[in-house]
Amino acid sequence: MEKCSFCVQRTQLGKLQAKMENRPLAGDEVQSACAQACPTSAIVFGNQNDKTSTVAKIREENEGRLFYVIESIHTLPNVNYLAKIRNTDEIIVGENNANEHARQEEGLPVTPQHEPATEEHK
């Protein structure tokens, strides 16, 4: 397996076409093969310095989720990732899905169907 070159041949072709048309290269004009093939748009390729590009918009909208691999040692990579969204700060309590701990915190009685399983009922 080869290291990713970010489809340098596609990037160079896009630059050359823009130069021949005497215009700057647009942020979303060049797309890598993996980004083009990804049906869920999980991979996005573009110019982060062009504020109108998809990459720049995604980075701006998800600032709290943005991270780089090994950024703690200041490697300055060109690839960044978005952290998975997890809802761990809140306990969702409903009448049918309340767990024993949540019911106790709310001062509700722990009914037999909400009690933890005992050895004889496992």
A tleap script that builds the chain and sets N, CA, C and O, in Angstrom:
source leaprc.protein.ff14SB
mol = sequence {
  NMET GLU LYS CYS SER PHE CYS VAL GLN ARG
  THR GLN LEU GLY LYS LEU GLN ALA LYS MET
  GLU ASN ARG PRO LEU ALA GLY ASP GLU VAL
  GLN SER ALA CYS ALA GLN ALA CYS PRO THR
  SER ALA ILE VAL PHE GLY ASN GLN ASN ASP
  LYS THR SER THR VAL ALA LYS ILE ARG GLU
  GLU ASN GLU GLY ARG LEU PHE TYR VAL ILE
  GLU SER ILE HIE THR LEU PRO ASN VAL ASN
  TYR LEU ALA LYS ILE ARG ASN THR ASP GLU
  ILE ILE VAL GLY GLU ASN ASN ALA ASN GLU
  HIE ALA ARG GLN GLU GLU GLY LEU PRO VAL
  THR PRO GLN HIE GLU PRO ALA THR GLU GLU
  HIE CLYS
}
set mol.1.N position { 0.838 -1.173 0.000 }
set mol.1.CA position { 0.000 0.000 0.000 }
set mol.1.C position { 0.886 1.241 0.000 }
set mol.1.O position { 1.880 1.309 0.724 }
set mol.2.N position { 0.523 2.190 -0.798 }
set mol.2.CA position { 1.304 3.425 -0.894 }
set mol.2.C position { 0.740 4.499 0.013 }
set mol.2.O position { -0.438 4.478 0.370 }
set mol.3.N position { 1.592 5.429 0.376 }
set mol.3.CA position { 1.165 6.571 1.163 }
set mol.3.C position { 0.300 7.478 0.287 }
set mol.3.O position { 0.544 7.621 -0.911 }
set mol.4.N position { -0.706 8.081 0.901 }
set mol.4.CA position { -1.612 8.961 0.153 }
set mol.4.C position { -0.869 10.189 -0.350 }
set mol.4.O position { -0.135 10.831 0.402 }
set mol.5.N position { -1.060 10.510 -1.614 }
set mol.5.CA position { -0.431 11.700 -2.209 }
set mol.5.C position { -1.443 12.832 -2.363 }
set mol.5.O position { -1.147 13.855 -2.980 }
set mol.6.N position { -2.655 12.641 -1.791 }
set mol.6.CA position { -3.744 13.615 -1.924 }
set mol.6.C position { -4.042 13.871 -3.405 }
set mol.6.O position { -4.414 14.977 -3.798 }
set mol.7.N position { -3.869 12.825 -4.213 }
set mol.7.CA position { -4.139 12.898 -5.658 }
set mol.7.C position { -3.474 14.121 -6.272 }
set mol.7.O position { -4.129 14.971 -6.876 }
set mol.8.N position { -2.171 14.190 -6.106 }
set mol.8.CA position { -1.394 15.330 -6.599 }
set mol.8.C position { -1.604 15.538 -8.092 }
set mol.8.O position { -1.567 16.674 -8.565 }
set mol.9.N position { -1.825 14.462 -8.843 }
set mol.9.CA position { -2.047 14.591 -10.287 }
set mol.9.C position { -3.348 15.335 -10.563 }
set mol.9.O position { -3.410 16.127 -11.504 }
set mol.10.N position { -4.381 15.103 -9.772 }
set mol.10.CA position { -5.650 15.826 -9.938 }
set mol.10.C position { -5.484 17.297 -9.556 }
set mol.10.O position { -6.017 18.186 -10.221 }
set mol.11.N position { -4.741 17.541 -8.480 }
set mol.11.CA position { -4.499 18.911 -8.034 }
set mol.11.C position { -3.729 19.686 -9.087 }
set mol.11.O position { -4.078 20.826 -9.395 }
set mol.12.N position { -2.685 19.084 -9.644 }
set mol.12.CA position { -1.877 19.753 -10.667 }
set mol.12.C position { -2.696 20.017 -11.925 }
set mol.12.O position { -2.556 21.069 -12.549 }
set mol.13.N position { -3.548 19.068 -12.299 }
set mol.13.CA position { -4.408 19.267 -13.475 }
set mol.13.C position { -5.369 20.441 -13.236 }
set mol.13.O position { -5.577 21.261 -14.130 }
set mol.14.N position { -5.950 20.521 -12.039 }
set mol.14.CA position { -6.850 21.627 -11.711 }
set mol.14.C position { -6.128 22.968 -11.727 }
set mol.14.O position { -6.662 23.961 -12.221 }
set mol.15.N position { -4.911 22.994 -11.184 }
set mol.15.CA position { -4.110 24.227 -11.201 }
set mol.15.C position { -3.788 24.659 -12.629 }
set mol.15.O position { -3.881 25.839 -12.967 }
set mol.16.N position { -3.411 23.693 -13.457 }
set mol.16.CA position { -3.057 23.984 -14.840 }
set mol.16.C position { -4.259 24.529 -15.616 }
set mol.16.O position { -4.128 25.496 -16.366 }
set mol.17.N position { -5.424 23.913 -15.437 }
set mol.17.CA position { -6.625 24.389 -16.125 }
set mol.17.C position { -6.987 25.805 -15.679 }
set mol.17.O position { -7.351 26.645 -16.503 }
set mol.18.N position { -6.887 26.067 -14.383 }
set mol.18.CA position { -7.191 27.407 -13.869 }
set mol.18.C position { -6.188 28.425 -14.413 }
set mol.18.O position { -6.563 29.549 -14.745 }
set mol.19.N position { -4.918 28.034 -14.503 }
set mol.19.CA position { -3.887 28.945 -15.024 }
set mol.19.C position { -4.121 29.254 -16.489 }
set mol.19.O position { -3.950 30.394 -16.921 }
set mol.20.N position { -4.521 28.227 -17.270 }
set mol.20.CA position { -4.787 28.437 -18.692 }
set mol.20.C position { -6.003 29.337 -18.899 }
set mol.20.O position { -6.085 30.041 -19.906 }
set mol.21.N position { -6.941 29.321 -17.964 }
set mol.21.CA position { -8.127 30.175 -18.053 }
set mol.21.C position { -7.911 31.515 -17.348 }
set mol.21.O position { -8.826 32.331 -17.249 }
set mol.22.N position { -6.695 31.725 -16.865 }
set mol.22.CA position { -6.296 32.978 -16.220 }
set mol.22.C position { -7.207 33.352 -15.031 }
set mol.22.O position { -7.725 34.465 -14.940 }
set mol.23.N position { -7.377 32.373 -14.133 }
set mol.23.CA position { -8.207 32.577 -12.940 }
set mol.23.C position { -7.616 31.778 -11.781 }
set mol.23.O position { -6.855 30.835 -11.998 }
set mol.24.N position { -7.962 32.154 -10.560 }
set mol.24.CA position { -7.465 31.374 -9.416 }
set mol.24.C position { -8.214 30.044 -9.287 }
set mol.24.O position { -9.351 29.914 -9.739 }
set mol.25.N position { -7.573 29.080 -8.676 }
set mol.25.CA position { -8.175 27.766 -8.445 }
set mol.25.C position { -9.201 27.892 -7.322 }
set mol.25.O position { -8.871 28.366 -6.235 }
set mol.26.N position { -10.433 27.476 -7.570 }
set mol.26.CA position { -11.497 27.550 -6.562 }
set mol.26.C position { -11.290 26.461 -5.509 }
set mol.26.O position { -10.678 25.430 -5.787 }
set mol.27.N position { -11.795 26.692 -4.320 }
set mol.27.CA position { -11.585 25.784 -3.192 }
set mol.27.C position { -12.113 24.380 -3.370 }
set mol.27.O position { -11.508 23.430 -2.873 }
set mol.28.N position { -13.235 24.221 -4.073 }
set mol.28.CA position { -13.838 22.898 -4.267 }
set mol.28.C position { -13.681 22.375 -5.688 }
set mol.28.O position { -14.324 21.395 -6.065 }
set mol.29.N position { -12.843 23.013 -6.465 }
set mol.29.CA position { -12.701 22.649 -7.871 }
set mol.29.C position { -12.013 21.297 -8.054 }
set mol.29.O position { -12.370 20.544 -8.961 }
set mol.30.N position { -11.043 20.981 -7.217 }
set mol.30.CA position { -10.303 19.720 -7.311 }
set mol.30.C position { -10.812 18.794 -6.207 }
set mol.30.O position { -11.012 19.218 -5.068 }
set mol.31.N position { -11.019 17.525 -6.561 }
set mol.31.CA position { -11.501 16.557 -5.590 }
set mol.31.C position { -10.632 15.309 -5.663 }
set mol.31.O position { -10.317 14.830 -6.753 }
set mol.32.N position { -10.243 14.781 -4.503 }
set mol.32.CA position { -9.430 13.564 -4.492 }
set mol.32.C position { -10.309 12.367 -4.871 }
set mol.32.O position { -11.536 12.436 -4.800 }
set mol.33.N position { -9.665 11.281 -5.270 }
set mol.33.CA position { -10.402 10.092 -5.698 }
set mol.33.C position { -11.219 9.504 -4.549 }
set mol.33.O position { -12.348 9.059 -4.755 }
set mol.34.N position { -10.656 9.501 -3.340 }
set mol.34.CA position { -11.391 8.927 -2.211 }
set mol.34.C position { -12.602 9.783 -1.856 }
set mol.34.O position { -13.654 9.241 -1.518 }
set mol.35.N position { -12.478 11.105 -1.925 }
set mol.35.CA position { -13.606 11.991 -1.656 }
set mol.35.C position { -14.691 11.837 -2.714 }
set mol.35.O position { -15.881 11.890 -2.402 }
set mol.36.N position { -14.282 11.647 -3.957 }
set mol.36.CA position { -15.233 11.470 -5.045 }
set mol.36.C position { -15.966 10.133 -4.914 }
set mol.36.O position { -17.147 10.037 -5.250 }
set mol.37.N position { -15.275 9.110 -4.431 }
set mol.37.CA position { -15.860 7.776 -4.330 }
set mol.37.C position { -16.699 7.574 -3.066 }
set mol.37.O position { -17.500 6.641 -3.012 }
set mol.38.N position { -16.537 8.416 -2.063 }
set mol.38.CA position { -17.233 8.242 -0.778 }
set mol.38.C position { -18.709 8.643 -0.909 }
set mol.38.O position { -19.004 9.816 -1.141 }
set mol.39.N position { -19.639 7.690 -0.764 }
set mol.39.CA position { -21.059 8.002 -0.944 }
set mol.39.C position { -21.655 8.834 0.191 }
set mol.39.O position { -22.695 9.465 0.001 }
set mol.40.N position { -21.025 8.851 1.365 }
set mol.40.CA position { -21.577 9.572 2.513 }
set mol.40.C position { -20.947 10.943 2.720 }
set mol.40.O position { -21.308 11.653 3.659 }
set mol.41.N position { -20.020 11.321 1.863 }
set mol.41.CA position { -19.284 12.586 1.985 }
set mol.41.C position { -18.539 12.688 3.309 }
set mol.41.O position { -18.398 13.776 3.868 }
set mol.42.N position { -18.066 11.559 3.803 }
set mol.42.CA position { -17.300 11.535 5.046 }
set mol.42.C position { -15.884 12.053 4.816 }
set mol.42.O position { -15.220 12.486 5.758 }
set mol.43.N position { -15.421 12.011 3.574 }
set mol.43.CA position { -14.101 12.524 3.229 }
set mol.43.C position { -14.307 13.779 2.394 }
set mol.43.O position { -14.990 13.750 1.370 }
set mol.44.N position { -13.719 14.868 2.833 }
set mol.44.CA position { -13.861 16.138 2.115 }
set mol.44.C position { -12.469 16.655 1.814 }
set mol.44.O position { -11.600 16.649 2.687 }
set mol.45.N position { -12.247 17.104 0.586 }
set mol.45.CA position { -10.946 17.574 0.128 }
set mol.45.C position { -11.127 18.974 -0.409 }
set mol.45.O position { -12.059 19.232 -1.172 }
set mol.46.N position { -10.252 19.877 -0.024 }
set mol.46.CA position { -10.364 21.235 -0.538 }
set mol.46.C position { -9.362 22.175 0.092 }
set mol.46.O position { -8.464 21.755 0.822 }
set mol.47.N position { -9.525 23.442 -0.198 }
set mol.47.CA position { -8.614 24.478 0.273 }
set mol.47.C position { -9.190 25.115 1.533 }
set mol.47.O position { -10.212 25.798 1.479 }
set mol.48.N position { -8.534 24.889 2.661 }
set mol.48.CA position { -9.029 25.449 3.915 }
set mol.48.C position { -8.855 26.962 3.995 }
set mol.48.O position { -9.497 27.607 4.824 }
set mol.49.N position { -8.006 27.537 3.160 }
set mol.49.CA position { -7.795 28.988 3.154 }
set mol.49.C position { -8.843 29.742 2.337 }
set mol.49.O position { -8.966 30.961 2.460 }
set mol.50.N position { -9.601 29.020 1.497 }
set mol.50.CA position { -10.684 29.625 0.729 }
set mol.50.C position { -11.948 29.546 1.589 }
set mol.50.O position { -12.499 28.463 1.784 }
set mol.51.N position { -12.399 30.665 2.092 }
set mol.51.CA position { -13.522 30.702 3.032 }
set mol.51.C position { -14.840 30.206 2.439 }
set mol.51.O position { -15.771 29.904 3.187 }
set mol.52.N position { -14.939 30.116 1.111 }
set mol.52.CA position { -16.162 29.627 0.478 }
set mol.52.C position { -16.129 28.128 0.221 }
set mol.52.O position { -17.128 27.565 -0.226 }
set mol.53.N position { -15.000 27.460 0.492 }
set mol.53.CA position { -14.891 26.024 0.215 }
set mol.53.C position { -15.633 25.204 1.271 }
set mol.53.O position { -15.856 25.660 2.393 }
set mol.54.N position { -16.003 24.007 0.891 }
set mol.54.CA position { -16.708 23.106 1.793 }
set mol.54.C position { -15.870 22.791 3.016 }
set mol.54.O position { -16.394 22.747 4.129 }
set mol.55.N position { -14.582 22.573 2.829 }
set mol.55.CA position { -13.686 22.259 3.945 }
set mol.55.C position { -13.667 23.393 4.965 }
set mol.55.O position { -13.773 23.148 6.167 }
set mol.56.N position { -13.535 24.613 4.503 }
set mol.56.CA position { -13.489 25.764 5.409 }
set mol.56.C position { -14.800 25.907 6.172 }
set mol.56.O position { -14.793 26.228 7.360 }
set mol.57.N position { -15.924 25.672 5.499 }
set mol.57.CA position { -17.225 25.781 6.162 }
set mol.57.C position { -17.401 24.692 7.219 }
set mol.57.O position { -17.896 24.966 8.312 }
set mol.58.N position { -17.000 23.461 6.903 }
set mol.58.CA position { -17.104 22.362 7.860 }
set mol.58.C position { -16.225 22.630 9.075 }
set mol.58.O position { -16.645 22.405 10.210 }
set mol.59.N position { -15.013 23.107 8.841 }
set mol.59.CA position { -14.102 23.425 9.945 }
set mol.59.C position { -14.666 24.536 10.832 }
set mol.59.O position { -14.539 24.487 12.055 }
set mol.60.N position { -15.283 25.527 10.215 }
set mol.60.CA position { -15.831 26.652 10.977 }
set mol.60.C position { -17.058 26.228 11.795 }
set mol.60.O position { -17.224 26.654 12.938 }
set mol.61.N position { -17.906 25.396 11.210 }
set mol.61.CA position { -19.131 24.953 11.880 }
set mol.61.C position { -18.876 23.940 12.989 }
set mol.61.O position { -19.700 23.807 13.894 }
set mol.62.N position { -17.757 23.222 12.940 }
set mol.62.CA position { -17.471 22.154 13.899 }
set mol.62.C position { -16.174 22.398 14.658 }
set mol.62.O position { -15.389 21.474 14.868 }
set mol.63.N position { -15.954 23.622 15.062 }
set mol.63.CA position { -14.695 23.992 15.704 }
set mol.63.C position { -14.397 23.163 16.951 }
set mol.63.O position { -13.241 22.814 17.195 }
set mol.64.N position { -15.417 22.844 17.741 }
set mol.64.CA position { -15.220 22.069 18.965 }
set mol.64.C position { -14.893 20.608 18.722 }
set mol.64.O position { -14.326 19.953 19.597 }
set mol.65.N position { -15.238 20.083 17.557 }
set mol.65.CA position { -14.989 18.674 17.229 }
set mol.65.C position { -13.700 18.461 16.443 }
set mol.65.O position { -13.267 17.321 16.276 }
set mol.66.N position { -13.086 19.522 15.961 }
set mol.66.CA position { -11.927 19.439 15.080 }
set mol.66.C position { -10.671 19.026 15.850 }
set mol.66.O position { -10.366 19.602 16.895 }
set mol.67.N position { -9.946 18.035 15.339 }
set mol.67.CA position { -8.669 17.666 15.945 }
set mol.67.C position { -7.719 17.125 14.894 }
set mol.67.O position { -8.136 16.728 13.806 }
set mol.68.N position { -6.443 17.114 15.230 }
set mol.68.CA position { -5.381 16.602 14.364 }
set mol.68.C position { -4.698 15.430 15.065 }
set mol.68.O position { -4.659 15.381 16.295 }
set mol.69.N position { -4.167 14.496 14.298 }
set mol.69.CA position { -3.430 13.385 14.880 }
set mol.69.C position { -2.106 13.904 15.426 }
set mol.69.O position { -1.402 14.648 14.743 }
set mol.70.N position { -1.776 13.534 16.606 }
set mol.70.CA position { -0.531 13.889 17.306 }
set mol.70.C position { -0.306 15.408 17.336 }
set mol.70.O position { 0.829 15.867 17.203 }
set mol.71.N position { -1.362 16.175 17.509 }
set mol.71.CA position { -1.196 17.627 17.539 }
set mol.71.C position { -0.470 18.095 18.795 }
set mol.71.O position { 0.033 19.218 18.837 }
set mol.72.N position { -0.410 17.244 19.820 }
set mol.72.CA position { 0.252 17.635 21.059 }
set mol.72.C position { 1.761 17.810 20.883 }
set mol.72.O position { 2.400 18.494 21.683 }
set mol.73.N position { 2.333 17.200 19.846 }
set mol.73.CA position { 3.772 17.388 19.604 }
set mol.73.C position { 4.029 18.347 18.440 }
set mol.73.O position { 5.136 18.417 17.906 }
set mol.74.N position { 2.980 19.082 18.059 }
set mol.74.CA position { 3.077 20.163 17.070 }
set mol.74.C position { 3.615 19.678 15.716 }
set mol.74.O position { 4.601 20.201 15.198 }
set mol.75.N position { 2.934 18.658 15.155 }
set mol.75.CA position { 3.360 18.107 13.861 }
set mol.75.C position { 2.829 18.885 12.667 }
set mol.75.O position { 3.349 18.727 11.562 }
set mol.76.N position { 1.810 19.721 12.850 }
set mol.76.CA position { 1.200 20.533 11.796 }
set mol.76.C position { 0.778 19.709 10.566 }
set mol.76.O position { 1.233 19.981 9.456 }
set mol.77.N position { -0.091 18.699 10.763 }
set mol.77.CA position { -0.523 17.889 9.624 }
set mol.77.C position { -1.524 18.631 8.736 }
set mol.77.O position { -2.139 19.610 9.157 }
set mol.78.N position { -1.673 18.150 7.508 }
set mol.78.CA position { -2.638 18.726 6.574 }
set mol.78.C position { -4.011 18.076 6.703 }
set mol.78.O position { -4.987 18.578 6.144 }
set mol.79.N position { -4.096 16.980 7.422 }
set mol.79.CA position { -5.343 16.243 7.578 }
set mol.79.C position { -5.909 16.532 8.959 }
set mol.79.O position { -5.190 16.479 9.957 }
set mol.80.N position { -7.210 16.841 9.011 }
set mol.80.CA position { -7.853 17.001 10.308 }
set mol.80.C position { -9.092 16.133 10.350 }
set mol.80.O position { -9.613 15.720 9.314 }
set mol.81.N position { -9.556 15.862 11.549 }
set mol.81.CA position { -10.672 14.952 11.768 }
set mol.81.C position { -11.722 15.634 12.629 }
set mol.81.O position { -11.432 16.611 13.320 }
set mol.82.N position { -12.952 15.108 12.584 }
set mol.82.CA position { -14.010 15.574 13.462 }
set mol.82.C position { -14.303 14.467 14.463 }
set mol.82.O position { -14.510 13.316 14.081 }
set mol.83.N position { -14.321 14.815 15.742 }
set mol.83.CA position { -14.584 13.841 16.795 }
set mol.83.C position { -16.035 13.369 16.722 }
set mol.83.O position { -16.922 14.102 16.284 }
set mol.84.N position { -16.254 12.144 17.154 }
set mol.84.CA position { -17.589 11.571 17.185 }
set mol.84.C position { -18.431 12.314 18.226 }
set mol.84.O position { -17.923 12.683 19.284 }
set mol.85.N position { -19.689 12.528 17.934 }
set mol.85.CA position { -20.583 13.205 18.874 }
set mol.85.C position { -21.139 12.174 19.845 }
set mol.85.O position { -21.697 11.155 19.440 }
set mol.86.N position { -20.976 12.456 21.133 }
set mol.86.CA position { -21.494 11.566 22.173 }
set mol.86.C position { -22.316 12.391 23.156 }
set mol.86.O position { -21.902 13.480 23.554 }
set mol.87.N position { -23.463 11.881 23.544 }
set mol.87.CA position { -24.307 12.548 24.522 }
set mol.87.C position { -24.126 11.861 25.873 }
set mol.87.O position { -24.979 11.080 26.294 }
set mol.88.N position { -23.030 12.148 26.544 }
set mol.88.CA position { -22.747 11.497 27.818 }
set mol.88.C position { -23.012 12.398 29.017 }
set mol.88.O position { -22.948 11.922 30.150 }
set mol.89.N position { -23.304 13.671 28.815 }
set mol.89.CA position { -23.495 14.593 29.920 }
set mol.89.C position { -24.906 14.577 30.492 }
set mol.89.O position { -25.144 15.116 31.573 }
set mol.90.N position { -25.822 13.977 29.790 }
set mol.90.CA position { -27.195 13.999 30.274 }
set mol.90.C position { -27.769 12.596 30.328 }
set mol.90.O position { -27.455 11.745 29.496 }
set mol.91.N position { -28.618 12.368 31.326 }
set mol.91.CA position { -29.323 11.101 31.443 }
set mol.91.C position { -30.740 11.335 30.956 }
set mol.91.O position { -31.446 12.200 31.472 }
set mol.92.N position { -31.149 10.573 29.975 }
set mol.92.CA position { -32.491 10.721 29.438 }
set mol.92.C position { -33.394 9.768 30.190 }
set mol.92.O position { -33.215 8.551 30.132 }
set mol.93.N position { -34.365 10.324 30.898 }
set mol.93.CA position { -35.246 9.526 31.730 }
set mol.93.C position { -36.656 9.629 31.190 }
set mol.93.O position { -37.189 10.725 31.022 }
set mol.94.N position { -37.248 8.501 30.923 }
set mol.94.CA position { -38.636 8.438 30.486 }
set mol.94.C position { -39.369 7.448 31.364 }
set mol.94.O position { -38.746 6.728 32.144 }
set mol.95.N position { -40.673 7.403 31.247 }
set mol.95.CA position { -41.444 6.495 32.090 }
set mol.95.C position { -41.104 5.042 31.813 }
set mol.95.O position { -41.044 4.233 32.738 }
set mol.96.N position { -40.880 4.704 30.555 }
set mol.96.CA position { -40.652 3.310 30.197 }
set mol.96.C position { -39.189 2.901 30.215 }
set mol.96.O position { -38.892 1.707 30.271 }
set mol.97.N position { -38.267 3.853 30.169 }
set mol.97.CA position { -36.859 3.479 30.073 }
set mol.97.C position { -36.022 4.002 31.230 }
set mol.97.O position { -34.798 4.066 31.110 }
set mol.98.N position { -36.638 4.378 32.346 }
set mol.98.CA position { -35.881 4.908 33.483 }
set mol.98.C position { -35.115 3.779 34.148 }
set mol.98.O position { -35.675 2.714 34.409 }
set mol.99.N position { -33.846 4.006 34.421 }
set mol.99.CA position { -33.067 2.983 35.103 }
set mol.99.C position { -33.175 3.188 36.606 }
set mol.99.O position { -33.668 4.217 37.067 }
set mol.100.N position { -32.714 2.207 37.361 }
set mol.100.CA position { -32.855 2.234 38.820 }
set mol.100.C position { -32.192 3.463 39.435 }
set mol.100.O position { -32.772 4.112 40.306 }
set mol.101.N position { -30.986 3.781 38.990 }
set mol.101.CA position { -30.250 4.912 39.554 }
set mol.101.C position { -30.978 6.236 39.313 }
set mol.101.O position { -31.091 7.058 40.221 }
set mol.102.N position { -31.464 6.436 38.109 }
set mol.102.CA position { -32.179 7.670 37.791 }
set mol.102.C position { -33.465 7.770 38.594 }
set mol.102.O position { -33.824 8.854 39.055 }
set mol.103.N position { -34.155 6.667 38.766 }
set mol.103.CA position { -35.401 6.683 39.547 }
set mol.103.C position { -35.099 7.026 41.009 }
set mol.103.O position { -35.852 7.772 41.636 }
set mol.104.N position { -34.012 6.492 41.551 }
set mol.104.CA position { -33.650 6.781 42.935 }
set mol.104.C position { -33.260 8.244 43.099 }
set mol.104.O position { -33.625 8.864 44.097 }
set mol.105.N position { -32.522 8.814 42.139 }
set mol.105.CA position { -32.121 10.213 42.221 }
set mol.105.C position { -33.321 11.144 42.203 }
set mol.105.O position { -33.298 12.208 42.823 }
set mol.106.N position { -34.368 10.747 41.496 }
set mol.106.CA position { -35.564 11.574 41.432 }
set mol.106.C position { -36.496 11.332 42.612 }
set mol.106.O position { -37.533 11.986 42.724 }
set mol.107.N position { -36.136 10.394 43.501 }
set mol.107.CA position { -36.963 10.103 44.658 }
set mol.107.C position { -38.140 9.211 44.348 }
set mol.107.O position { -39.058 9.099 45.161 }
set mol.108.N position { -38.136 8.572 43.192 }
set mol.108.CA position { -39.219 7.674 42.806 }
set mol.108.C position { -38.987 6.296 43.412 }
set mol.108.O position { -37.841 5.885 43.593 }
set mol.109.N position { -40.055 5.584 43.726 }
set mol.109.CA position { -39.860 4.234 44.274 }
set mol.109.C position { -39.311 3.297 43.189 }
set mol.109.O position { -39.636 3.426 42.009 }
set mol.110.N position { -38.482 2.367 43.620 }
set mol.110.CA position { -37.930 1.375 42.697 }
set mol.110.C position { -38.889 0.196 42.708 }
set mol.110.O position { -38.937 -0.567 43.673 }
set mol.111.N position { -39.645 0.052 41.640 }
set mol.111.CA position { -40.634 -1.024 41.537 }
set mol.111.C position { -39.948 -2.312 41.109 }
set mol.111.O position { -38.826 -2.261 40.604 }
set mol.112.N position { -40.585 -3.468 41.294 }
set mol.112.CA position { -39.937 -4.745 40.964 }
set mol.112.C position { -39.402 -4.819 39.532 }
set mol.112.O position { -38.343 -5.405 39.305 }
set mol.113.N position { -40.114 -4.237 38.563 }
set mol.113.CA position { -39.612 -4.296 37.189 }
set mol.113.C position { -38.382 -3.430 36.981 }
set mol.113.O position { -37.681 -3.593 35.982 }
set mol.114.N position { -38.097 -2.495 37.916 }
set mol.114.CA position { -36.925 -1.639 37.816 }
set mol.114.C position { -35.799 -2.071 38.748 }
set mol.114.O position { -34.727 -1.466 38.741 }
set mol.115.N position { -36.023 -3.099 39.543 }
set mol.115.CA position { -34.992 -3.562 40.461 }
set mol.115.C position { -33.916 -4.319 39.697 }
set mol.115.O position { -34.200 -4.931 38.666 }
set mol.116.N position { -32.672 -4.282 40.199 }
set mol.116.CA position { -31.622 -5.054 39.540 }
set mol.116.C position { -31.884 -6.548 39.677 }
set mol.116.O position { -32.511 -6.987 40.641 }
set mol.117.N position { -31.410 -7.318 38.725 }
set mol.117.CA position { -31.615 -8.764 38.732 }
set mol.117.C position { -30.832 -9.385 39.893 }
set mol.117.O position { -29.715 -8.971 40.201 }
set mol.118.N position { -31.433 -10.363 40.511 }
set mol.118.CA position { -30.762 -11.111 41.578 }
set mol.118.C position { -30.233 -12.400 40.996 }
set mol.118.O position { -30.518 -12.735 39.847 }
set mol.119.N position { -29.456 -13.131 41.792 }
set mol.119.CA position { -28.865 -14.377 41.307 }
set mol.119.C position { -29.920 -15.376 40.842 }
set mol.119.O position { -29.705 -16.082 39.857 }
set mol.120.N position { -31.059 -15.447 41.538 }
set mol.120.CA position { -32.069 -16.421 41.170 }
set mol.120.C position { -32.887 -16.016 39.941 }
set mol.120.O position { -33.546 -16.866 39.343 }
set mol.121.N position { -32.859 -14.731 39.551 }
set mol.121.CA position { -33.623 -14.260 38.405 }
set mol.121.C position { -32.772 -14.015 37.155 }
set mol.121.O position { -33.292 -13.547 36.142 }
set mol.122.N position { -31.493 -14.318 37.211 }
set mol.122.CA position { -30.620 -14.081 36.047 }
set mol.122.C position { -30.799 -15.118 35.001 }
set mol.122.O position { -30.142 -15.065 33.961 }
savepdb mol mol.pdb
quit
